[in-house]
Amino acid sequence: MTEPSTTDIAEPARAEPIHSVLGRLRAEVAKAVVGQDGVVAGLVIALLCRGHVLLEGPPGVAKTLLVRSLGAALDLEMKRIQFTPDLMPGDVTGSVVYDPRSAEFQFRPGPVFTNLLLADEINRTPPKTQSSLLEVMEERQVSADGVTRPLPEPFLVAATQNPIEHEGTYPLPEAQVDRFLLKLTVPLPARDEELGVLRAHHAGFDPRDLGAVGIKAVAGPMELAAAREAVGRVTVTEPVLGYIVDVCRATRSTPSVELGASPRGATSLLATAKAWAWLGGRDHVTPDDVKVMARPTLRHRLRLTPEAELEGVTAESVLDSVLASVPTPR
């Protein structure tokens, strides 16, 4: 099996009836977004695994449009938060306010009460506001005024950040980064793809009007729930389980790594490998499935030593070395 590039995920190998339903997502999203098939596949895997995604890429590569298009193709509600330095936690999760008409305090839900939450430029808001997503992402609930309110199902946070601009930003703490199932890099389009973007805009395409593009809902919460059950039935042998553990442990013993993949990283790699195997039409996980998902699942969980960063070492190069050195089970 050919491994994908380090920036995204390759295309699943084959499809069965339920796979074909999800497979039509790419065709619908492509009506608004040119290319980015790997990122779409990663978002689908996150939905299948009930995880969250960190999208990293320069401005203007259609990160917002991508999430909006996916929500339309899945008939899911989508909301967007523009993270700014003055954003408060209550602006994200909601707050208790006094209603003079009823003379009572009432909870006013924040934008997190949705299916797809686009946290745009999450690293532009201070840690106090960033931390408002910790309970949301882990427990899928909001606690306010002694009352716990569950979030809708399905629920996915797609947070974006610019990898180039660092002025006026607040890097996410390691504990919060570890809560993202995948980190997907959104690359600049190839020349032919960029020509396609220009042709669409020249023909009158308006990215703010998805209805005019003709995106149709090809699946919904029921199909996602059925797919999740099917992913749960994918089998994993003991040697493959051991391979996942060995890969994660190897990241912790690499000299250039200060903090390697945690046990949460290992369980995340297991989940994404199962989802990838299912999307490929298999009922079992192979070592190649683990290799395909290792980079997007683990790249953001590695913290390099300052010396390694000065030498130009990257998380990608570390994972390449780990995958080349850890024995693959037969």
NUSE-579851 format. One record per residue (C-alpha): z, y, x; residue in one letter; residue number from 1. Coordinates in steps of 0.5 Angstrom, whole numbers, plus 2048, in hexadecimal, padded with zeros to 3 digits. Layout:
(node (Z; Y; X); A; NUM),
...
//
This chain:
(node (800; 800; 800); M; 1),
(node (7FE; 807; 803); T; 2),
(node (804; 80C; 804); E; 3),
(node (803; 813; 801); P; 4),
(node (803; 819; 805); S; 5),
(node (80A; 81C; 806); T; 6),
(node (809; 821; 801); T; 7),
(node (808; 81D; 7FB); D; 8),
(node (807; 817; 7F7); I; 9),
(node (801; 812; 7F7); A; 10),
(node (7FE; 810; 7F0); E; 11),
(node (801; 80A; 7ED); P; 12),
(node (7FC; 804; 7EE); A; 13),
(node (7FB; 801; 7E7); R; 14),
(node (7FD; 802; 7E0); A; 15),
(node (7FF; 7FE; 7DA); E; 16),
(node (800; 801; 7D2); P; 17),
(node (806; 805; 7D3); I; 18),
(node (804; 807; 7DA); H; 19),
(node (7FE; 809; 7D7); S; 20),
(node (801; 80E; 7D3); V; 21),
(node (805; 811; 7D8); L; 22),
(node (7FF; 811; 7DC); G; 23),
(node (7FB; 816; 7D8); R; 24),
(node (800; 81B; 7DA); L; 25),
(node (7FC; 81C; 7E0); R; 26),
(node (7F6; 81E; 7DC); A; 27),
(node (7FA; 822; 7D7); E; 28),
(node (7FD; 826; 7DD); V; 29),
(node (7F7; 827; 7E0); A; 30),
(node (7F4; 82B; 7DB); K; 31),
(node (7F9; 831; 7DD); A; 32),
(node (7FA; 82F; 7E4); V; 33),
(node (7F5; 82D; 7EA); V; 34),
(node (7F7; 827; 7EE); G; 35),
(node (7FF; 826; 7EF); Q; 36),
(node (7FE; 81E; 7ED); D; 37),
(node (804; 81C; 7F2); G; 38),
(node (809; 822; 7EF); V; 39),
(node (807; 81F; 7E8); V; 40),
(node (809; 818; 7EA); A; 41),
(node (80F; 81A; 7ED); G; 42),
(node (811; 81E; 7E7); L; 43),
(node (810; 818; 7E2); V; 44),
(node (814; 814; 7E7); I; 45),
(node (81A; 819; 7E7); A; 46),
(node (819; 818; 7DF); L; 47),
(node (819; 811; 7DF); L; 48),
(node (81F; 811; 7E4); C; 49),
(node (823; 816; 7E0); R; 50),
(node (823; 81A; 7E7); G; 51),
(node (821; 821; 7E9); H; 52),
(node (81C; 824; 7ED); V; 53),
(node (81C; 829; 7F3); L; 54),
(node (815; 82D; 7F3); L; 55),
(node (814; 830; 7FA); E; 56),
(node (80D; 834; 7FB); G; 57),
(node (80B; 83B; 7FC); P; 58),
(node (80A; 840; 7F6); P; 59),
(node (804; 83F; 7F2); G; 60),
(node (803; 838; 7F2); V; 61),
(node (804; 837; 7EB); A; 62),
(node (80B; 834; 7EB); K; 63),
(node (80D; 837; 7E5); T; 64),
(node (806; 836; 7E1); L; 65),
(node (807; 82E; 7E3); L; 66),
(node (80E; 82E; 7E0); V; 67),
(node (80C; 831; 7DA); R; 68),
(node (805; 82D; 7D9); S; 69),
(node (809; 826; 7DA); L; 70),
(node (80E; 829; 7D5); G; 71),
(node (808; 82A; 7D0); A; 72),
(node (805; 823; 7D2); A; 73),
(node (80C; 820; 7D0); L; 74),
(node (80D; 824; 7CA); D; 75),
(node (814; 826; 7CD); L; 76),
(node (817; 82D; 7CD); E; 77),
(node (817; 831; 7D3); M; 78),
(node (81B; 837; 7D5); K; 79),
(node (81B; 83B; 7DC); R; 80),
(node (820; 83F; 7DF); I; 81),
(node (81E; 844; 7E5); Q; 82),
(node (824; 843; 7EA); F; 83),
(node (826; 84A; 7EC); T; 84),
(node (82C; 84D; 7F0); P; 85),
(node (82F; 850; 7EA); D; 86),
(node (82F; 84A; 7E6); L; 87),
(node (835; 847; 7E3); M; 88),
(node (837; 840; 7E2); P; 89),
(node (838; 841; 7DA); G; 90),
(node (831; 844; 7DA); D; 91),
(node (82F; 83D; 7DC); V; 92),
(node (834; 838; 7D8); T; 93),
(node (835; 83D; 7D3); G; 94),
(node (83C; 840; 7D1); S; 95),
(node (841; 841; 7CC); V; 96),
(node (840; 848; 7C8); V; 97),
(node (844; 84B; 7C2); Y; 98),
(node (840; 84C; 7BC); D; 99),
(node (843; 852; 7B8); P; 100),
(node (840; 84F; 7B1); R; 101),
(node (844; 849; 7B1); S; 102),
(node (84A; 84C; 7B6); A; 103),
(node (849; 845; 7BA); E; 104),
(node (847; 844; 7C1); F; 105),
(node (841; 83F; 7C1); Q; 106),
(node (83D; 83C; 7C7); F; 107),
(node (836; 83F; 7C8); R; 108),
(node (832; 839; 7CB); P; 109),
(node (82E; 83B; 7D2); G; 110),
(node (827; 839; 7D4); P; 111),
(node (82A; 833; 7D7); V; 112),
(node (82A; 830; 7D0); F; 113),
(node (822; 82D; 7D0); T; 114),
(node (81E; 827; 7D3); N; 115),
(node (81B; 82A; 7D9); L; 116),
(node (81F; 830; 7DC); L; 117),
(node (81B; 834; 7E2); L; 118),
(node (820; 837; 7E6); A; 119),
(node (81B; 83C; 7EA); D; 120),
(node (81D; 83E; 7F1); E; 121),
(node (824; 83B; 7F0); I; 122),
(node (825; 83D; 7F7); N; 123),
(node (825; 844; 7F5); R; 124),
(node (82C; 844; 7F2); T; 125),
(node (833; 844; 7F5); P; 126),
(node (837; 83D; 7F5); P; 127),
(node (83B; 83F; 7EF); K; 128),
(node (835; 83F; 7EB); T; 129),
(node (832; 839; 7EE); Q; 130),
(node (838; 835; 7ED); S; 131),
(node (837; 836; 7E5); S; 132),
(node (832; 830; 7E6); L; 133),
(node (836; 82B; 7E9); L; 134),
(node (839; 828; 7E3); E; 135),
(node (833; 829; 7DF); V; 136),
(node (82F; 825; 7E4); M; 137),
(node (834; 820; 7E5); E; 138),
(node (838; 81F; 7DE); E; 139),
(node (832; 822; 7DA); R; 140),
(node (837; 826; 7D6); Q; 141),
(node (83A; 82D; 7D6); V; 142),
(node (842; 82E; 7D5); S; 143),
(node (844; 835; 7D3); A; 144),
(node (84A; 837; 7CF); D; 145),
(node (84D; 830; 7D0); G; 146),
(node (847; 82D; 7CC); V; 147),
(node (842; 828; 7CF); T; 148),
(node (83B; 829; 7CC); R; 149),
(node (836; 824; 7CE); P; 150),
(node (82F; 826; 7D0); L; 151),
(node (828; 823; 7CD); P; 152),
(node (825; 81D; 7CF); E; 153),
(node (821; 81C; 7D3); P; 154),
(node (823; 822; 7D8); F; 155),
(node (820; 824; 7DE); L; 156),
(node (821; 82A; 7E3); V; 157),
(node (81B; 82C; 7E7); A; 158),
(node (81E; 831; 7EC); A; 159),
(node (819; 835; 7F1); T; 160),
(node (81A; 838; 7F7); Q; 161),
(node (816; 83C; 7FC); N; 162),
(node (816; 838; 803); P; 163),
(node (813; 83E; 807); I; 164),
(node (817; 844; 804); E; 165),
(node (81F; 844; 806); H; 166),
(node (821; 84B; 806); E; 167),
(node (825; 84C; 800); G; 168),
(node (826; 845; 7FE); T; 169),
(node (82C; 840; 7FE); Y; 170),
(node (82B; 839; 800); P; 171),
(node (82D; 834; 7FC); L; 172),
(node (833; 830; 7FE); P; 173),
(node (832; 829; 800); E; 174),
(node (836; 826; 7FA); A; 175),
(node (831; 829; 7F6); Q; 176),
(node (82B; 828; 7F9); V; 177),
(node (82E; 820; 7F9); D; 178),
(node (82D; 821; 7F2); R; 179),
(node (826; 821; 7F2); F; 180),
(node (822; 81B; 7F1); L; 181),
(node (81C; 81D; 7F4); L; 182),
(node (81A; 823; 7F9); K; 183),
(node (812; 824; 7F7); L; 184),
(node (80E; 829; 7FC); T; 185),
(node (809; 82C; 7F8); V; 186),
(node (803; 82E; 7FD); P; 187),
(node (7FE; 833; 7FD); L; 188),
(node (7F7; 830; 7F9); P; 189),
(node (7F1; 82E; 7FD); A; 190),
(node (7EB; 832; 7FD); R; 191),
(node (7E8; 82E; 7F7); D; 192),
(node (7EE; 82F; 7F3); E; 193),
(node (7EF; 836; 7F4); E; 194),
(node (7E8; 837; 7F2); L; 195),
(node (7E9; 833; 7EC); G; 196),
(node (7EF; 838; 7EB); V; 197),
(node (7EB; 83E; 7EC); L; 198),
(node (7E5; 83B; 7E7); R; 199),
(node (7EB; 83A; 7E2); A; 200),
(node (7ED; 841; 7E2); H; 201),
(node (7E6; 844; 7E2); H; 202),
(node (7E5; 840; 7DC); A; 203),
(node (7EB; 844; 7D8); G; 204),
(node (7F1; 83F; 7DA); F; 205),
(node (7F7; 842; 7D8); D; 206),
(node (7FD; 83E; 7DC); P; 207),
(node (802; 841; 7D6); R; 208),
(node (7FE; 83E; 7D1); D; 209),
(node (7FE; 837; 7D1); L; 210),
(node (7FC; 836; 7CA); G; 211),
(node (7F5; 839; 7CC); A; 212),
(node (7F5; 834; 7D1); V; 213),
(node (7F5; 82E; 7CC); G; 214),
(node (7FB; 82A; 7CF); I; 215),
(node (7FD; 824; 7CA); K; 216),
(node (803; 821; 7CA); A; 217),
(node (802; 819; 7CC); V; 218),
(node (809; 817; 7CD); A; 219),
(node (810; 819; 7CB); G; 220),
(node (817; 817; 7CB); P; 221),
(node (816; 810; 7C8); M; 222),
(node (811; 80E; 7CD); E; 223),
(node (815; 811; 7D2); L; 224),
(node (81B; 80D; 7D0); A; 225),
(node (817; 806; 7CF); A; 226),
(node (814; 808; 7D6); A; 227),
(node (81B; 808; 7D9); R; 228),
(node (81D; 802; 7D6); E; 229),
(node (817; 7FE; 7D9); A; 230),
(node (819; 802; 7E0); V; 231),
(node (820; 7FF; 7DF); G; 232),
(node (81D; 7F8; 7DF); R; 233),
(node (819; 7F8; 7E6); V; 234),
(node (81D; 7F3; 7EA); T; 235),
(node (81F; 7F4; 7F2); V; 236),
(node (820; 7EF; 7F6); T; 237),
(node (826; 7EF; 7FB); E; 238),
(node (822; 7F0; 801); P; 239),
(node (81F; 7F6; 7FE); V; 240),
(node (825; 7F8; 7FC); L; 241),
(node (828; 7F7; 804); G; 242),
(node (821; 7FB; 806); Y; 243),
(node (823; 801; 802); I; 244),
(node (82A; 801; 805); V; 245),
(node (828; 800; 80C); D; 246),
(node (823; 806; 80B); V; 247),
(node (828; 80B; 808); C; 248),
(node (82D; 808; 80E); R; 249),
(node (828; 80A; 813); A; 250),
(node (828; 811; 811); T; 251),
(node (82F; 812; 812); R; 252),
(node (82F; 80F; 819); S; 253),
(node (829; 813; 81C); T; 254),
(node (82B; 818; 821); P; 255),
(node (827; 81E; 81F); S; 256),
(node (82A; 81D; 818); V; 257),
(node (831; 820; 816); E; 258),
(node (832; 81E; 80F); L; 259),
(node (82E; 818; 80D); G; 260),
(node (82C; 815; 806); A; 261),
(node (832; 813; 802); S; 262),
(node (834; 80D; 7FE); P; 263),
(node (831; 812; 7F8); R; 264),
(node (82B; 812; 7FC); G; 265),
(node (82A; 80B; 7FC); A; 266),
(node (82B; 80A; 7F5); T; 267),
(node (826; 80F; 7F4); S; 268),
(node (821; 80C; 7F8); L; 269),
(node (822; 805; 7F4); L; 270),
(node (821; 809; 7EE); A; 271),
(node (81B; 80C; 7F0); T; 272),
(node (818; 806; 7F3); A; 273),
(node (819; 802; 7ED); K; 274),
(node (815; 808; 7E9); A; 275),
(node (80F; 808; 7EE); W; 276),
(node (80F; 800; 7ED); A; 277),
(node (80F; 801; 7E6); W; 278),
(node (809; 806; 7E6); L; 279),
(node (805; 802; 7EA); G; 280),
(node (806; 7FC; 7E5); G; 281),
(node (80A; 7F8; 7E9); R; 282),
(node (811; 7F5; 7E6); D; 283),
(node (814; 7F4; 7ED); H; 284),
(node (815; 7F9; 7F3); V; 285),
(node (812; 7F8; 7FA); T; 286),
(node (813; 7FB; 800); P; 287),
(node (80D; 7FF; 800); D; 288),
(node (810; 802; 7F9); D; 289),
(node (816; 804; 7FD); V; 290),
(node (812; 807; 803); K; 291),
(node (80E; 80B; 7FE); V; 292),
(node (814; 80E; 7FB); M; 293),
(node (818; 80F; 801); A; 294),
(node (816; 816; 803); R; 295),
(node (816; 81A; 7FC); P; 296),
(node (81D; 816; 7FB); T; 297),
(node (820; 817; 802); L; 298),
(node (81D; 81D; 805); R; 299),
(node (822; 823; 802); H; 300),
(node (828; 81E; 803); R; 301),
(node (827; 81F; 80B); L; 302),
(node (82B; 824; 80F); R; 303),
(node (828; 825; 816); L; 304),
(node (82C; 827; 81C); T; 305),
(node (82B; 82E; 81E); P; 306),
(node (828; 82C; 825); E; 307),
(node (823; 827; 821); A; 308),
(node (821; 82D; 81D); E; 309),
(node (820; 831; 823); L; 310),
(node (81B; 82B; 826); E; 311),
(node (817; 82B; 820); G; 312),
(node (81A; 825; 81D); V; 313),
(node (819; 824; 815); T; 314),
(node (81C; 820; 810); A; 315),
(node (815; 81D; 80F); E; 316),
(node (814; 81B; 816); S; 317),
(node (81B; 818; 816); V; 318),
(node (819; 814; 810); L; 319),
(node (813; 812; 813); D; 320),
(node (817; 80F; 819); S; 321),
(node (81C; 80C; 815); V; 322),
(node (816; 808; 810); L; 323),
(node (813; 806; 817); A; 324),
(node (819; 803; 81A); S; 325),
(node (81D; 800; 814); V; 326),
(node (81A; 7F9; 814); P; 327),
(node (816; 7F7; 80D); T; 328),
(node (818; 7F1; 809); P; 329),
(node (813; 7EC; 808); R; 330),
//
